[in-house]
Amino acid sequence: MPKKTFFRLPVEKQQRLLVAAHAEFSRVPFNEASVSNIIKAAGIPRGSFYQYFEDKADIFFYDLNKMRDSSKEDLKTAILRADGDLFAAMRIFFKAMAEEIINGEDAPFYKHLFLHTDYKDRRKMSPELKHSHHSEGLTFLVEHIDYSLLKFDRDQSEELEILFHQLMNNVFQGIASYYMHQDTEQALTIEQVEHRFNLVVDWLENGASARK
């Protein structure tokens, strides 16, 4: 998180710094991004940058968290659109997420995120992010999903958490598969990525075994 001094800045200056950082992280992967380029584009001295942020990772994950806010709202919207049907909601959510991440205006940023930032790097750069998206989405789920469509009830929070964790993993793995196959003979279309995601959701919802 930014230091308190950042939040004392005028909103216009905060935005100018964040826009500069976002442009840099969209231009190149995190490991290649330069604080020098960020402060040059923002028009601030290097010393000022470190008054606002601990390091490059600090502003990177603050930028990422602000972007994630919109996806959290997309998840809530999907749950409401699906009338509490968790599996239907995840299909709606994934379709919106895949379109935004692969074809949206922030696609270059997300491409670097999925291709060049591995799990070890994410933990090292920002351990406090672990499960943050999951926990907020889970809280909303508890209040809004239709438990009559599940094999457990509202009091079985651990079961819901495990299922939701698997569904969210499927979201990120599905989108990552698009980038991992890009520029190869096995390149995937967004429709193929969505089909693969829905297959896994179908298996989680109905089972993959033919045995009775």
N, C-alpha and C positions, 0 to 999 in steps of 0.2 A: 504493500500500500504506500501511496505517496506520504511524505512527511507533512506535518501540520502547516508548514510554510506554504506548501503548494495550494492548499485550500484557502489561504488568505489572499492569493492572487486575484486580480480581476478576472471575471469569467472569460473575457476575450483573450487574455494572456494564457490562461489554462488551455483554452481550445487551440490556440496557436501552437503551443508546445505538443499537445496530443496529436494534432493534425500532422505536424512534422515527424513525430515518432511513427505514426501509422504509415505514413508515406515511405519511411525508411524500412520498416518491417515488411512492407508490401514489395519493396524493390529487391531485397535480398533476404536470405535466411537469417534467423536470429544471430547465429555465430559470426556472420559476416557484417551485420549491421554496425554502424558507427555512431557513437555518441557525438562525435565531431560533426557529422552530417546533420544530426538532429538539431543541435544547438545553432548551427549555421542557418538552417531553414527557419528555425523559430526566432532567430535574432536575439539570442541571449548568451551571456558569457558562460564558459564551462563551469566556473565556480557556482553560478546560480543554479545550474542543473543539479548539482549535488546538494544544494540546499533544499531541493524539492523531492529528489529521489535518491535512494541508496546507490543504485547502479542501473545498468541497462535493463536487467531482468525486471527490476521494480516497475519501470514504466511500461515494459512489454506486457506484463501480466495485468497491469491496471487497464491498459488499452484492451486487452483480450477480455477482461471481465466486463467492461462496458459493452462490448459486442455480444457477450454471452447473455446479457440482460434481455436482449430482444428474443433470443432463442428460448429463454425461460418463459417469456410471455407467449411464444408460439406453442410451447408445450401445454400451457394452461388453456389456451384457446382450443387446441386439438382435443383435449379432454372434455371440454364443454361441448364442442361440436359433435363429439361421439357419444354424448349423453352418458358419460361415465364408463363406456366400454373401453377398457384399458388397451386391448389389442387393436381395436379400430383406431383409437387415438394415436397409438404409436405409428400406424401406417400413415395417417394424416401428417403427423409431425415429421416423419422421415422424408416424405415427399417435399415438404416445405424446406426442410433443412438442406437436403441434397441440392435443390434448385438454387437456394441462396448461396451455399458454399461453393458449388461448382460453376454456376453461371452468374452469380450476383456481382455487384460492384466491388466487393471485398475478396473476390476469388483469388487474386495474387497473394494476399495475406494468408488465406487459408491453405493455399497450395504449399507455401513454405512451412506452415505449421505442421501439416500432415506428412510432408516429405522429409523434413530436415530436423524436426524436434522429436527425439525419441523419449520414451518413458523416463529413463534415467535423467536426462536433461531437464525434463519438466519437474521432477522431484527436487533436483538440485537447485533449480532456479526459483521455484515457488512452492514449497511443501504445503503451505496453507491452503492451496487450491484443491487438495485431495478431497474428492467426493462432494465438493461444494454444490455442483450442479445437481448431483443425485439427491442431496439432502433437501434442497429447496423444492425440487419437483416431487419428492416423496411426501413432503408435508402437505402439498396441495392434493396429491392423489388420495391420501387418507380421508380427506374431507369430501372428495367429489367422485370417486369411482363407484361403480355399481357392483357391490360385493356379491349380488345374486348370480353374477356371471363367472365367479371364481370359486375355487374349491376351499377357500379359507375366508374367515370373516375379519372384521375391522380390528378385533383384538389380537390377531396374529400378525403383528407388525413386522416380525423378522421374516416371515414368508413373503410378505409384500415387498420388503426391501430387497430380498434376494431376486425375486422376479423382475423388479424394476431395474436392478443392477444389470441383469442379463439383457434386458431389452435395450438399455442405454448403451451397453457395450456393443450390441449389434448395430446401433445407429452409427457409432464412431468407426467400428470396423468396416461397416458397409461403405462409408464415405472414403475411408482410407484405402479400400480396395480399388476404388476408382483411380486414385493417384498412383498407387503401387503398380498398376497395370498400364498406366499412361505411357505412350511412346514405346510400347512393346507390341509384339504380334497378338497378344491377348488383351489389347486395349478394350475397355468396357465403355458402353454408352451409359448415359444416366438412366435410361429405361432398364438396362440390364442390371445395373446396381440396385435399382428399386425392386426388380423382380427377385434378386437374391435376398434382399432384406426381407421381403414379404414371405419368402419360403421359410426362413428361419422363424419368423413370427408365427406362421401357420403351424410349424412343428411345436413351438412352445405352447400355442393355444390348443392344438388338437392331438399332438403326439405324432411321432414319425413311425411308430411301430404298427404293423398290420395285424399283430396278434390281439385277440379279444381278451 
